[in-house]
């Protein structure tokens, strides 16, 4: 099954965010807050980093 890089990144971010939310928080509301903040920040920061690196050639 072929997926785009963005979809793979979003799935990975969601899984990591869920893992750390359940690892660190006890209340459902706190877990949801951590999932949204951590998952969203991972995606946004990855896109910013990709935008910054885009002008530099690979070779």
C-alpha positions in Angstrom: 0.0 0.0 0.0 1.5 3.3 -1.1 0.9 6.4 0.9 2.1 9.9 0.6 4.9 11.2 2.9 2.5 13.6 4.5 0.0 10.9 5.4 2.8 8.7 6.9 4.0 11.7 8.9 0.4 12.4 10.2 -0.1 8.8 11.2 3.2 8.6 13.0 2.6 11.9 14.8 -0.8 10.7 15.9 0.5 7.4 17.2 3.3 9.1 19.1 1.0 11.7 20.5 -1.5 9.0 21.7 1.3 7.0 23.3 2.7 9.9 25.2 -0.7 11.1 26.2 -1.6 7.8 27.7 1.8 7.5 29.3 1.8 10.9 31.0 -1.9 11.8 31.7 -4.6 10.2 33.8 -7.7 12.2 32.8 -9.4 11.9 29.5 -9.6 15.7 28.9 -5.9 16.1 29.7 -5.1 13.2 27.3 -7.1 14.8 24.5 -5.4 18.1 25.1 -1.9 16.5 24.9 -2.8 14.6 21.8 -3.9 17.7 20.0 -1.0 19.9 21.1 1.7 17.3 20.6 0.4 15.9 17.3 -0.4 19.3 15.9 3.0 20.7 16.9 4.9 17.7 15.4 3.1 18.2 12.0 3.5 22.0 12.0 7.1 21.9 13.0 7.9 19.2 10.4 6.2 21.3 7.6 8.2 24.4 8.7 11.4 22.5 8.7 10.6 21.1 5.2 9.9 24.6 4.0 13.2 25.9 5.4 15.2 23.0 3.8 13.4 23.1 0.4 15.8 25.7 -1.3 18.9 23.6 -0.5 19.8 21.1 -3.2 20.4 17.5 -2.3 23.8 17.4 -4.0 
